[in-house]
């Protein structure tokens, strides 16, 4: 597990950074809003509702990390 400690910490920091950035953005929008329906949904969100969802990005990042771990282990132990 020592091999994957730093890459795992890096992935965790990236996920936390994405979550923090989206939380700050939403908090800033809430402070600027006068009413609950003050700002309409942008056209980009209407066109691509899943692409701007941070949960989808976190799942994607976790999938890439798991794929790298699996690929690394396959390559490492196949040649021994």
trRosetta pair geometry for C-beta under 8 A, 3 or more apart (Angstrom, degrees):
i j d omega theta_ij theta_ji phi_ij phi_ji
1 4 6.0 -71 -161 48 51 98
1 5 6.6 75 143 -57 77 87
2 5 5.7 -27 -151 -12 38 119
4 7 5.5 -63 -153 52 61 107
4 8 5.3 63 150 -27 86 109
4 69 6.5 32 -112 -114 135 115
5 8 6.0 -65 -149 39 22 109
5 9 6.4 22 155 -19 62 108
6 9 5.5 -50 -143 35 33 112
6 10 6.4 38 155 -22 64 103
7 10 5.4 -52 -151 34 35 116
7 11 6.5 34 153 -18 67 102
7 65 7.1 158 150 -147 107 104
7 68 7.7 -131 178 104 148 135
7 69 8.0 168 103 -76 143 94
8 11 5.7 -51 -148 36 34 110
8 12 6.3 35 152 -19 65 106
8 65 7.6 103 -104 -178 59 138
9 12 5.6 -54 -146 38 32 113
9 13 6.3 34 154 -20 65 105
10 13 5.7 -55 -148 36 30 110
10 14 6.5 30 154 -19 64 104
11 14 5.7 -53 -148 35 33 112
11 15 6.4 32 154 -17 66 105
11 61 6.4 159 -154 151 95 108
11 62 7.2 104 174 -98 131 57
11 65 4.8 23 -101 -89 152 152
12 15 5.7 -54 -147 38 31 111
12 16 6.3 30 154 -17 65 107
13 16 5.6 -54 -144 40 32 111
13 17 6.1 36 154 -23 64 106
14 17 5.6 -54 -147 35 30 114
14 18 6.5 32 154 -19 64 102
14 61 6.3 -153 109 -167 127 151
15 18 5.8 -51 -149 33 31 111
15 19 6.4 28 154 -14 63 108
15 58 5.3 72 -134 -128 103 99
15 61 6.3 -174 -77 89 89 145
15 62 7.7 41 -82 -58 133 91
16 19 5.7 -57 -148 41 32 111
16 20 6.0 33 155 -21 67 109
17 20 5.7 -54 -141 37 29 111
17 21 6.2 30 159 -20 64 106
18 21 5.9 -55 -147 35 28 110
18 22 6.5 21 158 -12 63 108
18 54 5.5 158 148 -151 108 111
18 57 5.9 -150 -167 107 154 132
18 58 6.6 -171 83 -72 144 86
18 61 7.8 -173 -13 -13 153 154
19 22 6.1 -60 -147 41 29 106
19 23 6.1 29 156 -20 65 110
19 54 6.3 129 -92 157 57 147
19 58 7.6 35 -57 -74 97 129
20 23 5.7 -56 -145 38 29 112
20 24 6.3 29 157 -18 65 105
21 24 5.9 -55 -149 36 29 109
21 25 6.4 29 153 -20 63 107
22 25 5.5 -53 -146 36 33 113
22 26 6.3 31 156 -17 66 105
22 54 4.7 -83 -34 -52 163 146
23 26 5.9 -55 -147 38 30 108
23 27 6.2 31 154 -19 65 108
24 27 5.6 -55 -145 38 31 112
24 28 6.2 33 155 -20 65 105
25 28 5.8 -54 -149 35 29 111
25 29 6.5 29 152 -17 63 106
26 29 5.6 -54 -148 37 34 111
26 30 6.3 36 152 -21 66 105
27 30 5.6 -53 -148 35 32 113
27 31 6.5 33 154 -20 64 104
28 31 5.8 -52 -150 33 32 111
28 32 6.6 23 155 -12 64 109
29 32 5.9 -63 -149 42 32 106
29 33 6.2 39 154 -34 66 107
29 39 6.6 -82 -166 25 109 154
30 33 5.7 -49 -143 23 31 116
32 38 7.9 -162 115 109 75 146
32 39 8.0 49 99 -45 108 129
33 36 7.3 60 154 -108 134 20
33 38 4.2 167 -150 38 84 140
33 39 6.2 -92 -101 -7 101 101
34 38 5.1 128 42 -100 71 138
35 38 4.6 141 54 -60 73 87
37 40 7.9 32 176 -83 80 57
41 45 5.2 -108 -180 81 95 127
41 46 5.8 112 122 -57 114 93
42 45 5.0 94 62 8 81 100
42 46 7.1 -146 100 -4 43 89
43 46 5.4 -55 -147 39 37 114
43 47 6.1 34 156 -18 70 107
44 47 5.9 -57 -145 39 28 107
44 48 6.3 -32 173 38 65 100
44 52 7.0 91 127 -45 102 139
45 48 7.1 -82 -131 67 23 63
45 49 6.1 54 175 -104 67 61
45 52 5.7 -69 -106 41 81 148
46 49 7.1 5 -134 -63 18 89
48 51 3.9 -12 154 21 122 122
48 52 6.5 107 104 -12 96 91
49 52 7.3 -77 -161 40 28 93
49 53 7.1 39 149 -40 62 110
50 53 5.3 -48 -154 12 45 124
50 56 5.4 103 175 -65 85 161
51 56 7.2 -93 -111 88 21 149
53 56 4.4 78 81 2 102 108
53 57 7.2 179 94 -7 56 84
54 57 5.3 -53 -150 38 44 114
54 58 6.2 46 152 -23 72 101
55 58 5.7 -51 -148 34 34 112
55 59 6.5 34 153 -16 65 103
56 59 5.9 -54 -149 38 31 110
56 60 6.3 33 152 -20 64 108
57 60 5.5 -54 -147 37 32 114
57 61 6.2 31 155 -19 66 106
58 61 5.8 -53 -145 38 31 110
58 62 6.3 31 155 -17 64 106
59 62 5.7 -56 -146 39 30 111
59 63 6.3 34 154 -22 65 106
60 63 5.6 -54 -148 34 30 113
60 64 6.5 30 154 -18 64 103
61 64 5.7 -51 -148 34 33 111
61 65 6.5 32 153 -18 64 105
62 65 5.7 -54 -149 37 32 112
62 66 6.3 31 154 -17 66 106
63 66 5.8 -55 -145 39 30 109
63 67 6.2 33 154 -21 65 107
64 67 5.6 -55 -147 37 30 114
64 68 6.4 32 154 -20 64 104
65 68 5.7 -53 -150 34 31 111
65 69 6.5 31 152 -18 64 104
66 69 5.6 -53 -149 36 34 112
66 70 6.3 31 154 -16 67 106
67 70 5.8 -55 -145 39 30 109
67 71 6.0 29 157 -17 66 110
68 71 5.8 -55 -141 41 28 110
68 72 6.1 33 157 -23 64 108
69 72 5.8 -55 -147 35 26 113
69 73 6.5 21 157 -14 62 107
70 73 6.0 -59 -150 39 30 107
70 74 6.3 31 154 -21 65 106
71 74 5.7 -53 -147 35 31 112
71 75 6.3 25 158 -13 65 108
72 75 6.1 -61 -148 41 27 105
72 76 5.9 25 157 -20 65 114
73 76 5.6 -54 -136 40 30 112
73 77 6.0 2 173 3 67 113
74 77 6.9 -73 -140 48 18 89
74 78 5.7 22 165 -30 61 119
75 78 6.0 -55 -134 29 22 112
75 79 6.9 8 172 -10 57 111
76 79 7.2 -85 -170 34 19 98
76 80 7.4 16 150 -27 59 110
77 80 5.7 -45 -148 18 46 117
